[in-house]
Every structure is written in C-alpha cells, then in structure tokens.
Amino acid sequence: MGNKKWRAVCFINQFFGQIGGEDKASVGFSVSDKPVGPAILFNSKLNGECEVVGTIICGDNYFAENIESAVEEGVRLVRDMEADIFFAGPAFNAGRYGISCGNMASAVGKQLGIPTVTAMYPENPAVELFRKDTYIMKTKILSSDMRNIVPKMVDIGLRFLKNEHIGSAADEGYIKRDIIKNEYLDRTAAERAIDMVMKKIKGQPFVSEVLPPEFDTVEPAPAIRDMAKAKLALVTDGGLIPESNPDKLKPNGSTNWGEYNFEELLENKHFVIHSGYDGTSVLENPYRLFPKDVLVDLVNEGKLGELNDNVFVTCGNCASIDSAKGEGQAIAKRLLESKVDAAILTST
Amino acid sequence: MGIPVVQICAVYDIARSIGVSRILRGFAITCPVGNPNLAAEDEKNSRRRYIEKALEMLQSIGKSDEVEDV
C-alpha cells in the first residue's frame, strides 16, 4: 500500500508563469496539473511526503482590478485540486502580485482551512493587508532571492501542515502576525519586566516583547467651499515624463519627482518610465492619466476656478514608504507655493 | 492646513489601508480616467463623469475608510 502524498498547489502570476510581462498582465486564470516556473523549485524542495499537484497562474491586472471575483474563482480552483497546502508567490516587492498572493493565501486559508504560505519584501504594500492572515516570509527586494526563499517557505509550510512547532516571527523570518501564543519561559513575567525597566532606566538597549502598532494617521484636509473659486493641480504616480528625464526618475524604487508644464510635456518627446504597468494606453491618450481636457472645459464653464499649468509627476513603482512620504511633502510644498487649493492624484 | 486630494486609482486597497481620505475607484490600472473601449466622444464624457465626481468629493468631508465609485 503506497503512502498518500500531501497535495500542494502553487499560485503565480503571468510573468513567473512564463506567459508574458506587463503586456499580458490582464490574462485570466489558467491551470496546469504540473509544476510551472517557481513551482518546479517548490516541488524539488518538498520531501517525499508532499508534491505539487497543480500550478495556478493569473495576470496581475486581472486579479487586482476585480479582486472579489478573482478570489472566488481562485479559491474554487484550489478547492477543485483538493489541495492540502497552498503556496503563493513569492511576490518580493511587486505591489499587484503581493495583492493577488496575499488575497489568495488569506482566502484559501480561511475558506478551505488549509495551511497557506506566501513571501514578500517587508515594504510590499500588501504586507500590512495580509500579515495577520497567513505566513508572509520576508524576502530580499529582488527576485534573485527565489532560490533562498522557496526552501524557507516549504519548511514552514510543512511544519504548519504537520502541526509542528513554529517559532516567533523574529526567529523564523516571517512578518509578525500579531498572534499571541502561550509559551513556558525560564523567568516569570515580573522578572522579565523588571529587567527591561532597569535597562531602560540605565539607557541600555532592551527588546520589548510586544510592540505597539505604528499609526501614521493623517487628518483629511478640509473640504473646498466652492470649486468655482478654487485652483486645482494634477499629480500622478504614473511616470509619464519628458524623454530627457531631467529629474532622473527611476523605473522603480524612485526617489525623485518632477514638475512639468503640461503643454510642453506633450509637445516634446515623452515616455512612461514606470516599469510596473503597460503605458500604451496613456501614451495613446495622455488625458487618461492627466484628465486636462475635461478640466479645461470645467474652467471655461465656470465650474472650476483655475487649473495649474504644471503637473507633478512621480513614479509609483515599488517606491519605499519613506521616499513616497518625502516626495509627497515636497510636492505639497510646491502646491502651496503655487497657491493650489486642491489636487487630483491619478494612480496606475 | 492640508490640501484636499482625490486619489483616482483602480487598485484602491493600498490607498485605503494607508488611510487616504478621498478615494475614487479608477477605470483600470493602465487607464485611471477614461475608457479605451469607447469612441473618443464617449470616452471624454466618461472622463467627465469621473472628474465631476472628484470635484464633488473635494467639496465633501474626507472619509478614510471609504471608496467612491463614479
């Protein structure tokens, strides 16, 4: 009588599924009953007790633009494969891929009750959304970390499956999940707390056992009383910039931004530097990113006071939180100097 | 003394989780404002609906956990 192997299912995007790049980001779900792309590596690292029985591939845009229906479709596919364990990604720092991996890992875990593991770079915006629902192993920023991270995902996944001990986030290398587990320790809480207080008083380093959540709440700015008297500016993170790239924006991980006269931007050679989306649509018609045609009409009709001549452009692909904040503050300063009352920010 | 902003984006989860207070769901990742499937005139009308909604939101109180649709 042969041993029944546990069934692992892997979820990857169109790029890792070898379907295509940004141009294929809108493809829907496809399924292979064999390991494809990274799933081959997963399969080779799973020991004899478990094997990859299927790979689910889905385009980043297809998923991100219709999350609810994509989750429903995806969970159904995992259920049909009778998965015992589910691996998503790794997504590294890719925002949309992080969203699809996080959504899938979370929904599969909740709806099918099976262990799920994914992996992301800690600054991936999807981390905060899903860290409580699944194990998000910490990756480096580049996908060259694949060979290093897949064995770690497999290791924690199998332990999860077999109900073996999984240690703290710090010890195991996953993003903290805010799960409180009871553990036996050598010293009582009183002893550990006094120890920490003594260190704090002496100005010595200590490690808190529970960290308070970090909030960065921004009060919504007050509403405009009358748009007919207001000056509006357009801001975008879609990265449509002059061909010469005078402000040295980068295709991803950008720390710079630019302010451009809109007419000049369009009259001269321009391109989309943002490498995280297919810029064909906005290059065909830049009003899709900078809705100036409609805004000019509204000014002429007296419904909007004034439109700022310059547009503010950055590149929103894998920008670090600190960079994004810094750029926002710098752009806001320019908006205030230009006596702008309100802004529309378009994001791709 | 902040400047009210409406963010138009198709993928609104990230904006919402950060606490952006005026989010308008955009048409698509590659086309935030407009609809490339429509004829030029119709697309401009579609774009106008987005912008009129955005201006309306700028004149209303910002709400951090909501996403508006056109």
Boltz contact constraints between the chains, C-beta under 6 A:
constraints:
  - contact:
      token1: [A, 61]
      token2: [B, 29]
      max_distance: 6.0
  - contact:
      token1: [A, 64]
      token2: [B, 11]
      max_distance: 6.0
  - contact:
      token1: [A, 65]
      token2: [B, 10]
      max_distance: 6.0
  - contact:
      token1: [A, 65]
      token2: [B, 28]
      max_distance: 6.0
  - contact:
      token1: [A, 125]
      token2: [B, 14]
      max_distance: 6.0
  - contact:
      token1: [A, 128]
      token2: [B, 17]
      max_distance: 6.0
  - contact:
      token1: [A, 129]
      token2: [B, 17]
      max_distance: 6.0
  - contact:
      token1: [A, 217]
      token2: [B, 19]
      max_distance: 6.0
  - contact:
      token1: [A, 220]
      token2: [B, 21]
      max_distance: 6.0
  - contact:
      token1: [A, 220]
      token2: [B, 62]
      max_distance: 6.0
  - contact:
      token1: [A, 221]
      token2: [B, 2]
      max_distance: 6.0
  - contact:
      token1: [A, 221]
      token2: [B, 3]
      max_distance: 6.0
  - contact:
      token1: [A, 221]
      token2: [B, 4]
      max_distance: 6.0
  - contact:
      token1: [A, 223]
      token2: [B, 59]
      max_distance: 6.0
  - contact:
      token1: [A, 223]
      token2: [B, 60]
      max_distance: 6.0
  - contact:
      token1: [A, 223]
      token2: [B, 61]
      max_distance: 6.0
  - contact:
      token1: [A, 224]
      token2: [B, 58]
      max_distance: 6.0
  - contact:
      token1: [A, 224]
      token2: [B, 59]
      max_distance: 6.0
  - contact:
      token1: [A, 227]
      token2: [B, 55]
      max_distance: 6.0
  - contact:
      token1: [A, 227]
      token2: [B, 59]
      max_distance: 6.0
  - contact:
      token1: [A, 277]
      token2: [B, 29]
      max_distance: 6.0
  - contact:
      token1: [A, 277]
      token2: [B, 30]
      max_distance: 6.0
  - contact:
      token1: [A, 278]
      token2: [B, 30]
      max_distance: 6.0
  - contact:
      token1: [A, 281]
      token2: [B, 30]
      max_distance: 6.0
  - contact:
      token1: [A, 281]
      token2: [B, 31]
      max_distance: 6.0
  - contact:
      token1: [A, 281]
      token2: [B, 36]
      max_distance: 6.0
  - contact:
      token1: [A, 288]
      token2: [B, 31]
      max_distance: 6.0
  - contact:
      token1: [A, 288]
      token2: [B, 33]
      max_distance: 6.0
  - contact:
      token1: [A, 288]
      token2: [B, 34]
      max_distance: 6.0
  - contact:
      token1: [A, 291]
      token2: [B, 33]
      max_distance: 6.0
  - contact:
      token1: [A, 291]
      token2: [B, 47]
      max_distance: 6.0
  - contact:
      token1: [A, 291]
      token2: [B, 51]
      max_distance: 6.0
  - contact:
      token1: [A, 294]
      token2: [B, 47]
      max_distance: 6.0
  - contact:
      token1: [A, 294]
      token2: [B, 48]
      max_distance: 6.0
  - contact:
      token1: [A, 294]
      token2: [B, 51]
      max_distance: 6.0
  - contact:
      token1: [A, 335]
      token2: [B, 3]
      max_distance: 6.0
  - contact:
      token1: [A, 342]
      token2: [B, 4]
      max_distance: 6.0
  - contact:
      token1: [A, 342]
      token2: [B, 58]
      max_distance: 6.0
  - contact:
      token1: [A, 343]
      token2: [B, 3]
      max_distance: 6.0
  - contact:
      token1: [A, 343]
      token2: [B, 5]
      max_distance: 6.0
  - contact:
      token1: [A, 344]
      token2: [B, 6]
      max_distance: 6.0
  - contact:
      token1: [A, 344]
      token2: [B, 54]
      max_distance: 6.0
  - contact:
      token1: [A, 345]
      token2: [B, 5]
      max_distance: 6.0
  - contact:
      token1: [A, 345]
      token2: [B, 7]
      max_distance: 6.0
  - contact:
      token1: [A, 346]
      token2: [B, 8]
      max_distance: 6.0
  - contact:
      token1: [A, 346]
      token2: [B, 32]
      max_distance: 6.0
  - contact:
      token1: [A, 347]
      token2: [B, 9]
      max_distance: 6.0
  - contact:
      token1: [A, 348]
      token2: [B, 29]
      max_distance: 6.0
